[in-house]
C-alpha cells in the first residue's frame, strides 16, 4: 500500500512536454536574436541607426528571422546592404545639388542622417506583420507576401536615392508632366532601373534560400515591387501624400498584396 501511494519519479533525463516546447522556443529565439543584434550593433556604430532605430531593427528583424529562418534574415540583410549603398552613393552627390534631407547650406549633418525607429518601422513593419501571420498560419503565400514587401521597400529606397542623385528630370504619372529631380511622386528612368535591380537582388536571395519557388515567382516579386512603386508615385503626386513613412508602409503593403494576388492566380491556373 505504501509503495502504491509513493509518487513515481521521472526517469533521469526525461522532460515534460512543456519544458521541451519552452526550451525549443528559447533556442530558436536566441538564434533569431543573435544575428539581428549583431547587424543592429554594426549599423549603430557605423552611424546608420540611432538607439531607437537599433532597438526597432532588432525587434522586427528577430520576428522575421524567427518566422522565416536564415532566409528571412538574409532577405532583410540584402535590403539593408543595397539600401545603404544607394544612400551612400546618393549622399556623395546630393549635397552639391541641394537635395539631401537634413543638410544645412549644402553641408551634410551626419547626426540628422541616422535612421530612427520611425524609418526602420516604415521599412520593416509590413514584412514583420507578414512574418507574424506566417507563425500563426504557415502558408507559402505569406512567404511571397513577405519577399515582395521587402522588395518593394528596396525598390522604393534605391529608386529614390539614385533618382535624386543621377536621374535628372522626372515625370509625374498622374499628369505625365516633366518635373525637376526630387519632386514628390516623380519617377525617372535611372531611378526606376536602379529600383528594379534592387528588387531583383531581394528576389534572388529569397529564391536561393527557398522562401519562394519556382523561378517564375521571382519575376512576380519584381513586378509587384514595380507596381507598388507606381501606385505610391500616384498617391504622392495626385493625392498629395506627404508623409514619407506612411508612403513607405503603403508601398510595402501594396507590394506584398500584389505578389499574393499573383501567387494565388498562378496556383489556380
C-alpha contacts under 8 A as a table, 3 or more apart, distances in Angstrom:
res1	aa1	res2	aa2	distance
1	X	4	X	5.08
1	X	5	X	6.36
2	X	5	X	5.20
2	X	6	X	6.49
3	X	6	X	5.29
10	X	14	X	6.45
11	X	14	X	5.60
15	X	19	X	6.20
15	X	20	X	6.60
16	X	19	X	5.23
16	X	20	X	6.51
17	X	20	X	5.14
17	X	21	X	6.28
18	X	21	X	5.13
18	X	22	X	6.13
19	X	22	X	5.11
19	X	23	X	6.04
20	X	23	X	5.15
20	X	24	X	6.11
21	X	24	X	5.18
21	X	25	X	6.07
22	X	25	X	5.03
22	X	26	X	6.14
23	X	26	X	5.21
23	X	27	X	6.08
24	X	27	X	5.09
24	X	28	X	6.13
25	X	28	X	5.26
25	X	29	X	5.95
26	X	29	X	4.95
26	X	30	X	5.99
27	X	30	X	5.15
27	X	31	X	6.26
28	X	31	X	5.13
28	X	32	X	6.04
28	X	66	X	6.73
29	X	32	X	5.05
29	X	33	X	5.97
29	X	62	X	7.66
29	X	66	X	6.46
30	X	33	X	5.05
30	X	34	X	6.04
31	X	34	X	5.48
31	X	35	X	7.24
32	X	35	X	6.46
32	X	36	X	6.97
32	X	62	X	5.24
32	X	63	X	7.66
32	X	65	X	5.32
32	X	66	X	5.34
32	X	69	X	7.37
33	X	36	X	5.41
33	X	37	X	5.93
33	X	58	X	7.17
33	X	61	X	7.91
33	X	62	X	5.07
33	X	65	X	7.95
34	X	37	X	5.20
34	X	38	X	6.15
35	X	38	X	5.00
35	X	39	X	6.09
36	X	39	X	5.00
36	X	40	X	5.91
36	X	57	X	7.58
36	X	58	X	5.29
36	X	61	X	5.87
36	X	62	X	6.06
36	X	73	X	7.72
37	X	40	X	5.00
37	X	41	X	6.09
37	X	58	X	5.56
38	X	41	X	5.25
38	X	42	X	6.26
39	X	42	X	5.16
39	X	43	X	6.25
40	X	43	X	5.09
40	X	44	X	6.04
40	X	49	X	7.92
40	X	54	X	5.34
40	X	55	X	7.85
40	X	57	X	6.54
40	X	58	X	6.14
41	X	44	X	4.87
41	X	45	X	6.09
41	X	54	X	7.07
42	X	45	X	5.43
42	X	46	X	5.97
43	X	46	X	5.00
43	X	47	X	6.14
43	X	48	X	4.97
43	X	49	X	5.85
43	X	54	X	7.62
44	X	47	X	5.10
44	X	48	X	5.67
44	X	49	X	4.88
44	X	50	X	6.15
44	X	51	X	7.19
44	X	54	X	6.34
45	X	48	X	7.51
46	X	49	X	7.97
47	X	50	X	7.10
47	X	114	X	6.32
48	X	113	X	7.56
48	X	114	X	5.17
48	X	115	X	6.04
49	X	52	X	7.63
49	X	53	X	5.10
49	X	54	X	5.80
49	X	114	X	4.85
49	X	115	X	4.43
49	X	116	X	6.17
50	X	53	X	5.17
50	X	54	X	6.14
50	X	114	X	5.70
50	X	115	X	6.07
50	X	116	X	5.74
51	X	54	X	4.99
51	X	55	X	6.30
51	X	116	X	7.55
52	X	55	X	5.21
52	X	56	X	6.14
52	X	116	X	5.66
52	X	117	X	4.93
53	X	56	X	5.14
53	X	57	X	5.90
53	X	115	X	5.76
53	X	116	X	4.29
53	X	117	X	4.01
53	X	118	X	7.48
53	X	119	X	7.55
53	X	120	X	5.98
54	X	57	X	5.21
54	X	58	X	6.16
54	X	116	X	7.94
54	X	117	X	7.46
55	X	58	X	5.25
55	X	59	X	6.22
55	X	117	X	7.48
56	X	59	X	5.26
56	X	60	X	6.10
56	X	117	X	5.43
56	X	120	X	6.46
56	X	121	X	6.71
57	X	60	X	5.36
57	X	61	X	5.64
57	X	117	X	7.56
57	X	120	X	6.10
57	X	121	X	7.63
57	X	124	X	7.90
58	X	61	X	5.14
58	X	62	X	5.83
59	X	62	X	5.26
59	X	63	X	6.36
60	X	63	X	5.17
60	X	64	X	6.32
60	X	121	X	7.87
60	X	124	X	6.61
60	X	125	X	7.06
60	X	128	X	5.86
61	X	64	X	5.09
61	X	65	X	6.10
61	X	73	X	6.94
61	X	76	X	7.58
61	X	124	X	7.82
61	X	128	X	7.47
62	X	65	X	5.06
62	X	66	X	5.92
63	X	66	X	5.14
63	X	67	X	6.31
63	X	128	X	6.36
63	X	131	X	6.80
63	X	132	X	7.09
64	X	67	X	5.25
64	X	68	X	6.04
64	X	69	X	7.59
64	X	72	X	6.00
64	X	73	X	6.81
64	X	127	X	7.37
64	X	128	X	5.46
64	X	131	X	5.32
64	X	132	X	7.63
65	X	68	X	5.20
65	X	69	X	4.65
65	X	70	X	6.21
65	X	71	X	7.65
65	X	72	X	5.29
65	X	73	X	5.10
66	X	69	X	5.66
67	X	72	X	7.67
67	X	131	X	5.41
67	X	132	X	6.99
67	X	134	X	6.70
67	X	135	X	5.75
68	X	71	X	6.17
68	X	72	X	4.81
68	X	73	X	7.61
68	X	131	X	7.06
68	X	143	X	7.87
68	X	211	X	7.75
69	X	72	X	5.51
69	X	73	X	6.60
70	X	73	X	4.97
70	X	74	X	6.02
70	X	209	X	7.92
71	X	74	X	5.24
71	X	75	X	6.19
71	X	205	X	7.60
71	X	206	X	6.37
71	X	209	X	5.15
71	X	210	X	7.22
71	X	211	X	6.58
72	X	75	X	5.18
72	X	76	X	6.42
72	X	206	X	7.58
72	X	211	X	7.70
73	X	76	X	5.26
73	X	77	X	6.08
74	X	77	X	4.71
74	X	78	X	5.92
74	X	205	X	7.08
75	X	78	X	5.08
75	X	79	X	6.45
75	X	147	X	7.43
75	X	150	X	7.54
75	X	202	X	5.87
75	X	205	X	5.96
75	X	206	X	6.09
76	X	79	X	5.08
76	X	80	X	6.23
76	X	150	X	7.04
77	X	80	X	4.99
77	X	81	X	6.13
78	X	81	X	5.20
78	X	82	X	6.23
78	X	201	X	7.32
78	X	202	X	6.14
78	X	205	X	7.51
79	X	82	X	5.41
79	X	83	X	5.75
79	X	150	X	7.02
79	X	151	X	7.53
79	X	153	X	7.93
79	X	154	X	5.53
79	X	198	X	7.70
79	X	202	X	6.62
80	X	83	X	5.18
80	X	84	X	5.88
81	X	84	X	5.35
81	X	85	X	6.03
82	X	85	X	5.08
82	X	86	X	6.14
82	X	154	X	7.41
82	X	158	X	7.28
82	X	198	X	6.61
83	X	86	X	5.22
83	X	87	X	6.24
83	X	154	X	6.29
83	X	157	X	6.05
83	X	158	X	5.70
84	X	87	X	4.92
84	X	88	X	6.14
85	X	88	X	5.17
85	X	89	X	6.20
86	X	89	X	5.12
86	X	90	X	5.96
86	X	157	X	7.94
86	X	158	X	5.62
86	X	161	X	5.98
86	X	162	X	6.44
87	X	90	X	5.07
87	X	91	X	5.82
87	X	158	X	7.59
87	X	161	X	5.93
88	X	91	X	5.01
88	X	92	X	6.37
89	X	92	X	5.40
89	X	93	X	7.02
89	X	162	X	7.78
90	X	93	X	5.39
90	X	94	X	5.84
90	X	161	X	5.53
90	X	162	X	6.03
90	X	164	X	7.40
90	X	165	X	5.16
91	X	94	X	5.36
91	X	95	X	6.70
91	X	100	X	6.95
91	X	165	X	7.97
92	X	95	X	6.99
93	X	96	X	5.96
93	X	97	X	6.98
93	X	165	X	5.92
94	X	97	X	4.98
94	X	98	X	5.83
94	X	99	X	5.24
94	X	100	X	5.41
94	X	164	X	7.30
94	X	165	X	5.65
95	X	98	X	4.96
95	X	99	X	6.38
95	X	100	X	5.76
95	X	103	X	7.34
95	X	106	X	5.12
95	X	107	X	6.56
95	X	108	X	6.67
96	X	106	X	6.46
98	X	106	X	5.94
99	X	164	X	7.11
99	X	182	X	6.69
100	X	103	X	6.02
100	X	108	X	7.72
101	X	113	X	7.80
102	X	108	X	6.83
102	X	109	X	6.22
102	X	112	X	5.41
102	X	113	X	6.47
103	X	106	X	5.76
103	X	107	X	5.45
103	X	108	X	4.64
103	X	109	X	5.56
103	X	112	X	7.96
104	X	107	X	5.25
104	X	108	X	6.63
104	X	109	X	7.09
109	X	112	X	5.56
109	X	113	X	6.90
110	X	113	X	5.22
110	X	114	X	7.04
111	X	114	X	5.77
115	X	118	X	7.81
115	X	119	X	5.84
115	X	120	X	6.72
116	X	119	X	5.45
116	X	120	X	6.39
117	X	120	X	5.02
117	X	121	X	5.83
118	X	121	X	5.15
118	X	122	X	6.02
118	X	245	X	7.00
119	X	122	X	5.05
119	X	123	X	6.29
119	X	245	X	6.37
120	X	123	X	5.19
120	X	124	X	6.09
120	X	125	X	7.86
121	X	124	X	5.17
121	X	125	X	4.93
122	X	125	X	5.88
122	X	126	X	7.79
122	X	245	X	5.22
122	X	246	X	6.92
122	X	248	X	5.75
122	X	249	X	5.19
123	X	126	X	7.43
123	X	150	X	7.74
123	X	153	X	6.17
123	X	248	X	6.47
123	X	249	X	6.68
123	X	252	X	7.51
124	X	127	X	5.31
124	X	128	X	5.90
124	X	150	X	7.48
125	X	128	X	5.11
125	X	129	X	6.07
125	X	249	X	7.37
126	X	129	X	4.96
126	X	130	X	6.34
126	X	146	X	7.83
126	X	149	X	6.86
126	X	249	X	6.64
126	X	252	X	6.25
126	X	253	X	6.10
127	X	130	X	5.06
127	X	131	X	6.31
127	X	145	X	7.74
127	X	146	X	4.94
127	X	147	X	7.66
127	X	149	X	5.81
127	X	150	X	6.33
127	X	252	X	7.58
128	X	131	X	4.87
128	X	132	X	6.17
128	X	146	X	7.79
129	X	132	X	5.02
129	X	133	X	6.27
130	X	133	X	5.23
130	X	134	X	6.07
130	X	142	X	6.13
130	X	143	X	7.73
130	X	145	X	6.74
130	X	146	X	5.58
131	X	134	X	4.95
131	X	135	X	6.38
131	X	142	X	7.50
131	X	143	X	7.92
131	X	146	X	6.95
132	X	135	X	5.30
132	X	136	X	6.80
133	X	136	X	5.21
133	X	137	X	5.98
133	X	138	X	7.70
133	X	142	X	7.68
134	X	137	X	4.98
134	X	138	X	4.67
134	X	139	X	6.51
134	X	142	X	5.97
134	X	143	X	7.67
135	X	138	X	5.91
138	X	142	X	7.44
139	X	142	X	5.59
139	X	143	X	7.21
140	X	143	X	5.29
140	X	144	X	6.58
140	X	212	X	7.67
141	X	144	X	4.97
141	X	145	X	6.14
141	X	260	X	5.84
141	X	263	X	6.58
141	X	264	X	7.51
142	X	145	X	4.77
142	X	146	X	6.03
142	X	260	X	7.45
143	X	146	X	5.06
143	X	147	X	6.09
143	X	211	X	5.84
143	X	212	X	6.63
144	X	147	X	5.20
144	X	148	X	6.09
144	X	211	X	7.35
144	X	212	X	6.14
144	X	217	X	7.99
144	X	221	X	7.46
144	X	256	X	7.21
144	X	259	X	6.29
144	X	260	X	6.28
144	X	263	X	7.34
145	X	148	X	5.36
145	X	149	X	6.06
145	X	255	X	7.57
145	X	256	X	4.11
145	X	257	X	6.40
145	X	259	X	5.91
145	X	260	X	5.52
146	X	149	X	5.16
146	X	150	X	6.36
146	X	256	X	6.24
147	X	150	X	5.33
147	X	151	X	6.11
147	X	202	X	7.38
147	X	203	X	6.81
147	X	206	X	6.71
147	X	211	X	7.71
147	X	212	X	7.89
147	X	221	X	7.06
147	X	256	X	7.39
148	X	151	X	4.81
148	X	152	X	5.94
148	X	203	X	7.65
148	X	221	X	4.91
148	X	222	X	7.30
148	X	224	X	6.58
148	X	225	X	6.40
148	X	252	X	7.63
148	X	255	X	5.41
148	X	256	X	4.93
148	X	259	X	6.09
149	X	152	X	5.12
149	X	153	X	6.35
149	X	225	X	7.51
149	X	251	X	7.77
149	X	252	X	4.39
149	X	253	X	6.19
149	X	254	X	7.54
149	X	255	X	5.02
149	X	256	X	4.51
150	X	153	X	5.12
150	X	154	X	6.14
150	X	202	X	7.36
150	X	252	X	6.68
151	X	154	X	5.00
151	X	155	X	5.96
151	X	198	X	7.21
151	X	199	X	4.59
151	X	200	X	7.70
151	X	202	X	5.63
151	X	203	X	6.86
151	X	221	X	7.03
151	X	222	X	7.00
151	X	225	X	5.93
151	X	252	X	7.99
151	X	255	X	7.63
152	X	155	X	4.99
152	X	156	X	6.11
152	X	199	X	6.72
152	X	222	X	7.91
152	X	224	X	7.29
152	X	225	X	4.12
152	X	226	X	7.25
152	X	228	X	6.58
152	X	229	X	7.04
152	X	251	X	6.39
152	X	252	X	5.41
152	X	255	X	5.41
152	X	256	X	7.90
153	X	156	X	5.14
153	X	157	X	6.05
153	X	225	X	7.82
153	X	248	X	6.73
153	X	251	X	6.77
153	X	252	X	5.62
154	X	157	X	5.20
154	X	158	X	6.00
154	X	195	X	6.97
154	X	198	X	5.83
154	X	199	X	6.11
154	X	202	X	7.77
155	X	158	X	5.48
155	X	159	X	5.81
155	X	192	X	7.95
155	X	194	X	7.52
155	X	195	X	3.93
155	X	196	X	6.14
155	X	197	X	7.79
155	X	198	X	5.55
155	X	199	X	5.37
155	X	225	X	6.47
155	X	226	X	7.49
155	X	229	X	7.42
156	X	159	X	5.23
156	X	160	X	5.94
156	X	195	X	6.35
156	X	229	X	6.26
156	X	248	X	7.65
156	X	251	X	7.76
157	X	160	X	5.32
157	X	161	X	6.30
157	X	195	X	7.60
158	X	161	X	5.21
158	X	162	X	5.94
158	X	191	X	7.22
158	X	194	X	6.29
158	X	195	X	5.34
158	X	198	X	6.79
159	X	162	X	5.35
159	X	163	X	5.51
159	X	190	X	7.60
159	X	191	X	4.01
159	X	192	X	5.52
159	X	193	X	7.47
159	X	194	X	5.54
159	X	195	X	4.50
160	X	163	X	5.22
160	X	164	X	6.14
160	X	191	X	6.27
161	X	164	X	5.49
161	X	165	X	6.26
161	X	191	X	7.52
162	X	165	X	5.02
162	X	166	X	5.72
162	X	167	X	6.74
162	X	190	X	6.89
162	X	191	X	5.29
162	X	194	X	6.82
163	X	166	X	5.44
163	X	167	X	4.24
163	X	168	X	7.26
163	X	181	X	7.21
163	X	182	X	7.74
163	X	187	X	7.38
163	X	188	X	6.02
163	X	189	X	7.80
163	X	190	X	5.73
163	X	191	X	3.89
163	X	192	X	7.54
164	X	167	X	5.80
164	X	168	X	7.10
164	X	181	X	5.46
164	X	182	X	5.35
164	X	191	X	7.65
165	X	168	X	7.69
166	X	190	X	6.79
166	X	191	X	7.83
167	X	170	X	7.20
167	X	181	X	6.77
167	X	188	X	5.59
167	X	189	X	6.73
167	X	190	X	5.07
167	X	191	X	6.10
168	X	180	X	6.90
168	X	181	X	5.34
168	X	188	X	7.44
169	X	178	X	6.46
169	X	179	X	5.74
169	X	180	X	4.95
169	X	181	X	5.23
169	X	188	X	6.69
170	X	178	X	5.57
170	X	179	X	5.05
170	X	180	X	5.88
170	X	181	X	5.70
170	X	182	X	7.98
170	X	183	X	7.58
170	X	186	X	5.13
170	X	187	X	4.99
170	X	188	X	4.68
171	X	176	X	5.75
171	X	177	X	5.41
171	X	178	X	4.55
171	X	179	X	5.75
171	X	186	X	5.06
171	X	187	X	5.29
171	X	188	X	6.46
172	X	175	X	6.08
172	X	176	X	5.19
172	X	177	X	5.66
172	X	178	X	6.80
172	X	179	X	7.17
172	X	185	X	6.03
172	X	186	X	4.59
172	X	187	X	6.42
172	X	233	X	7.35
172	X	234	X	7.53
172	X	237	X	6.38
173	X	176	X	4.89
173	X	177	X	7.54
173	X	185	X	7.87
173	X	186	X	7.37
173	X	187	X	7.86
173	X	230	X	7.82
173	X	233	X	7.04
173	X	234	X	6.10
173	X	237	X	7.59
174	X	234	X	5.99
174	X	237	X	6.88
174	X	238	X	5.86
179	X	183	X	6.69
179	X	186	X	7.03
180	X	183	X	6.05
181	X	186	X	7.48
182	X	186	X	7.13
183	X	186	X	5.42
184	X	233	X	7.69
184	X	236	X	6.01
184	X	237	X	6.17
185	X	232	X	7.29
185	X	233	X	4.16
185	X	234	X	6.41
185	X	235	X	7.40
185	X	236	X	4.75
185	X	237	X	4.63
186	X	233	X	6.53
186	X	237	X	7.20
187	X	191	X	6.73
187	X	192	X	6.84
187	X	233	X	7.37
188	X	191	X	5.17
188	X	192	X	6.01
189	X	192	X	5.18
189	X	193	X	5.98
190	X	193	X	5.18
190	X	194	X	6.06
191	X	194	X	5.15
191	X	195	X	6.10
192	X	195	X	5.01
192	X	196	X	6.22
193	X	196	X	5.16
193	X	197	X	6.42
194	X	197	X	5.15
194	X	198	X	6.36
195	X	198	X	5.06
195	X	199	X	6.21
196	X	199	X	5.09
196	X	200	X	6.08
196	X	222	X	6.73
196	X	225	X	7.95
196	X	226	X	7.10
197	X	200	X	5.07
197	X	201	X	6.24
198	X	201	X	5.13
198	X	202	X	6.46
199	X	202	X	5.19
199	X	203	X	6.16
199	X	221	X	7.57
199	X	222	X	5.45
199	X	225	X	6.78
200	X	203	X	5.04
200	X	204	X	6.05
200	X	218	X	7.54
200	X	222	X	5.99
201	X	204	X	5.23
201	X	205	X	6.37
202	X	205	X	5.26
202	X	206	X	6.33
203	X	206	X	5.11
203	X	207	X	6.04
203	X	218	X	5.23
203	X	219	X	7.92
203	X	221	X	6.40
203	X	222	X	7.03
204	X	207	X	4.90
204	X	208	X	5.94
204	X	218	X	6.83
205	X	208	X	5.07
205	X	209	X	6.30
206	X	209	X	5.35
206	X	210	X	6.18
206	X	211	X	5.05
206	X	212	X	5.98
207	X	210	X	5.25
207	X	211	X	5.92
207	X	212	X	5.13
207	X	213	X	6.16
207	X	214	X	7.75
207	X	215	X	7.04
207	X	218	X	6.81
208	X	211	X	7.79
210	X	213	X	6.62
212	X	215	X	7.90
212	X	217	X	6.49
212	X	218	X	7.18
213	X	216	X	7.24
213	X	217	X	5.86
213	X	218	X	7.50
214	X	217	X	5.77
214	X	218	X	7.68
215	X	218	X	5.55
215	X	219	X	7.32
216	X	219	X	5.31
216	X	220	X	6.74
217	X	220	X	4.96
217	X	221	X	6.30
217	X	263	X	7.31
218	X	221	X	5.01
218	X	222	X	6.46
219	X	222	X	5.22
219	X	223	X	6.14
220	X	223	X	5.00
220	X	224	X	5.93
220	X	259	X	6.15
220	X	262	X	6.58
220	X	263	X	7.79
221	X	224	X	5.12
221	X	225	X	6.31
221	X	255	X	7.83
221	X	259	X	5.84
222	X	225	X	5.12
222	X	226	X	6.29
223	X	226	X	5.04
223	X	227	X	6.19
224	X	227	X	5.12
224	X	228	X	6.06
224	X	254	X	7.83
224	X	255	X	5.03
224	X	256	X	7.35
224	X	258	X	5.31
224	X	259	X	5.48
225	X	228	X	5.08
225	X	229	X	6.16
225	X	255	X	5.08
226	X	229	X	5.14
226	X	230	X	6.32
227	X	230	X	5.07
227	X	231	X	6.18
227	X	255	X	7.22
227	X	258	X	7.85
228	X	231	X	5.06
228	X	232	X	6.11
228	X	251	X	5.39
228	X	252	X	7.40
228	X	254	X	5.35
228	X	255	X	5.04
228	X	258	X	7.77
229	X	232	X	5.09
229	X	233	X	6.11
229	X	251	X	6.40
230	X	233	X	5.05
230	X	234	X	6.35
231	X	234	X	5.16
231	X	235	X	6.31
231	X	251	X	7.68
232	X	235	X	5.02
232	X	236	X	6.22
232	X	247	X	6.57
232	X	250	X	7.29
232	X	251	X	5.93
233	X	236	X	5.20
233	X	237	X	6.11
234	X	237	X	5.27
234	X	238	X	5.39
234	X	239	X	7.11
235	X	238	X	5.57
235	X	239	X	4.93
235	X	240	X	6.34
235	X	241	X	5.77
236	X	239	X	5.81
236	X	240	X	4.77
236	X	241	X	4.47
236	X	242	X	6.65
236	X	247	X	7.88
237	X	240	X	5.51
237	X	241	X	7.41
241	X	247	X	7.09
242	X	247	X	7.73
243	X	246	X	5.33
243	X	247	X	6.12
244	X	247	X	4.97
244	X	248	X	6.10
245	X	248	X	5.14
245	X	249	X	6.36
246	X	249	X	5.10
246	X	250	X	6.18
247	X	250	X	5.14
247	X	251	X	6.03
248	X	251	X	4.93
248	X	252	X	6.23
249	X	252	X	5.22
249	X	253	X	6.14
250	X	253	X	5.05
250	X	254	X	6.02
251	X	254	X	5.28
251	X	255	X	6.13
252	X	255	X	5.09
252	X	256	X	6.22
253	X	256	X	5.21
253	X	257	X	6.15
254	X	257	X	5.04
254	X	258	X	5.95
255	X	258	X	5.30
255	X	259	X	6.25
256	X	259	X	5.22
256	X	260	X	6.16
257	X	260	X	5.00
257	X	261	X	6.19
258	X	261	X	5.16
258	X	262	X	6.24
259	X	262	X	4.98
259	X	263	X	6.01
260	X	263	X	5.03
260	X	264	X	6.08
261	X	264	X	5.10
261	X	265	X	6.04
262	X	265	X	5.09
262	X	266	X	6.06
263	X	266	X	5.18
263	X	267	X	6.25
264	X	267	X	5.19
264	X	268	X	6.31
265	X	268	X	5.27
265	X	269	X	6.35
266	X	269	X	5.47
